[in-house]
């Protein structure tokens, strides 16, 4: 795979395989490409607390807000939508000329 590309995309279901949130599953909210696979923001994983000031113009209440932050894409593994197992990703060309991601365990197509 070329540098900066990743097998994980937005709205994929992933399993965290390393770090303090190991074992948690979630949906990818944001994907940032970069060296080493880039970084991902996963729903409900890698939560941090931020102290926010109230801003009446933007209708923002002040206080302590808990939100997700990015983590390295190497710490997550894609969960196959067909077999439900965490899996590595392969690529395959279809007859209609499209290149799709496939599950290495069940050989099912991951892309819609």
N, C-alpha and C positions, 0 to 999 in steps of 0.2 A: 504494500500500500504506500502511496506517496506520502511524504512528510506533511504533517498537519491534518491528515484525514483520519477519521475515526469510524468505527463500525456502529457507533451509537448515534441516534438522531433524536430530535425533539419528539415527545409523546411516546417514546419507547418505554416499556416496563423493564426495570432493571433491579438487580440484587446487589447490595453493597457487600463486597468480599474482603474489605480491609478497613481498619480504623475502628473508632469507638462505636460506630453504628453498624458494625458487621452483622449481617443476617437480615437487615431491614430491606423491605421492597418498596419501590415507589415509582412514580412516573417522572420522566425527564421534563423539566419545565424550560430549561435553557441549555444550549450547547455552545461552547466557545472553542473553536479550533485553535490548535497551537502545538508547540513542541511537546513530545511525549504523549500525544493523544488528545491534548487539550483539557478542558475542564467542563464539568456538568453541574447543574443545579437540580437536585432530586427532591421531589415533594415529600415533606415530613422528615428529611434526613439532614444531618449536619446543621442543626439549629443553633443560632447565636442570639444573644440579647442585645438590643440597641436601645439607648436612651434617646427619646425624641422630644423635641420642643413642640409645644402646641402651635399650630399655624391656622388661624381662623380663615384666612383667604383660601387655603386649599382644603379646608374642612378636616384637618388632621388634629386628633387629640394627642395630648402629650402623655408621657409615661414610658414604661418599659415595653418594648415590642419584641416579640420572638419571631424570627424569620429564617429562611433557609439561606445558606451561603454556598459558594461553589466548592467543589472537590475535584481532585484529579480523576480523569475519565478511566485511568487504569485501575481505580479502586472499585469500579462497578462492572457487572457482567450482565449482558442482555438476557432477559427471560423470554423464551420462545412462546409466542401467542398460541401455538397449536398444541405442544406437549406440556407447556407450563414449567419446563425445566430451565435452569440457568445454563447457558450454552455459549460456545464459541461461535463465531460467525464465518461463513464461507460466502463466496460470490459465484454466481452462475449466470450465463447468458441464456435468455429464453428464445423461443423460435421467432417471436415478434421483434427481436433485436434489443429488448430491454435487459439491463444488468440488474439483478436482484440479489438481496442478501438471503442466505439460506441457513437453517439451523444445522449444526454439525451432528446432532443427536438423532433427529427424526427426518432430516433432509427436507423439511417443510419450508415453504417460502415465508419469510418474515415480513417483507414489504407488502403493502396493500395492493 
